[in-house]
Amino acid sequence: MLNGVGLVVILACVFGSFIMAGGKMDIILHALPHEMMAICGAALGAFLVGNSMAVVKKAGKGLVRAFKAPRWKDSDYRDLLTLLFALLSTFRKGGATAIEPHLDAPADSAMFSRYPRILADHHLVEFICDYLRMMTVSFEDPNQMAEAMEADIERHHHEELGPQHALQVMADGLPAIGIVAAVLGVIKTMGSIDQPTEVLGAMIGGALVGTFLGVLLSYCLVGPLAAKLLETIESDSKPFGIAKTAIIGHAQGLPTQVAIEIARRMTPSSYAPSFQQLETALDEANNELNAKPA
């Protein structure tokens, strides 16, 4: 929604100011189709040449993702902390035997099923399950586990950033591609040097549309979308750090509620549940754990 509003503001202000200053839109509209073909075609071709098919496919999804808000809301962070509390409490009370059924089939687990939005994030679910499963086979050294988790998070984050980096490279190259289109227009103009002044002026104006479009697309569309995608990726990666903090706290022998409270402090401030909100959610989860077998 906000992206659409921003785009409308850009177009209204840029072209509105041009018209108010006495500019003639017919020159831009006449040059727009072939200039757009040259610029967008060259940018797309360079994008295909410079990236693997996997990155190209992810970039398409990344553009859609950039138009959406980060998927993690305040309620999701509270649910994640509550889920981690339930898993770690079950592990501490019942050991590997109690926790393994939930880790082997998260989709069938009563704990995971309570939080369908978390369950839909298969990367995060795999991350949590893999490291808890490693703890069931006595891999409980907090330092080694922290290093392994950090490397895993960094690898996943690097893969997520691939499409964003590709889009940013495209944005950086668009002004130069706009100059290429403008130079072609100038070449065309020089081939018609015998035409009247008003014709040559219109042709030069049309050529400059290429430079204008390259800069506009770079700094007002593709660049901001790449920046928005980076912001979204950074935001959606926060749950991995929260899960890591809670699991490492458990491995260090901290009481489960203390480990979860430390993890809560890793939550982005605009989404973090208050101490009272989390305590209420944990009490409810604790009552459920005590009411029926894990």
Beta strands, then each sheet from edge to edge (+ up, - down):
end
